[in-house]
Amino acid sequence: MGAITPLTMLPTSLSFLDATSCENPVRCMGLTPQEIDRRLEAFLDVSRGEGMKVTHQRLEIFREVASTEEHPDAETIYTRVRTRIPTVSLDTVYRTLAWLERMGLVSRVHVLSERTRFDANMGPHHHFVCSRCGLIRDFTSPEADHLPVPEEVRAWGQVHAVHVEFEGVCADCSADKETQS
């Protein structure tokens, strides 16, 4: 695992989440066309491997999650897909998202008291959540990946992954509040 960085060494300012300033060691995630293609290929491979028919509706539902960093909820996905496929139902969206989650192609992101949102980034990463507008941004951080596991948690079992969620106010909401003052 390497050297463990104390929690006090994690960034205290989250200005790195502004798209204009994205530096290592904490790195903002960037969604490239190649990454979207990789996600779609994974969807096709898993679907074929599971004997699941690749329907136009399933493909578009997955494409909607895979091609954004917004972490959309089911209703947002439904609304967006419905502009392309007017016959898609909300039930189909929910069932498809549940299947995608079981297959490890998306994960649920539970934030604040909002609806469940979905993330197609299945690589190791963490989240920044804006408590005002609900924005969720992915980032990587070697320091967060290697947080020491408290003794009491080790007593419960073996930790396989660490997910850190920073909650704060995003740069846009901070700027809006400043202009309102």
Buried (B, 14 or more C-beta within 10 A) or exposed (E): EEEEBEEEEBBEEBEBBBEEEBEEEBBBBEBEEEBBEEBBEBBEEBBEEEEBEEEEBBBBBBBBBBBBBBBBBBEBBBBBBBEEBEEBEEEBBBEBBEBBBEBEBBBEBEBEEEEEBBBBBEEEBBBBBBEEEBBBBBBBBEBBBBBEEEEEEEEEEEEEEEEBEBEBBBBEBBEBEEEEE
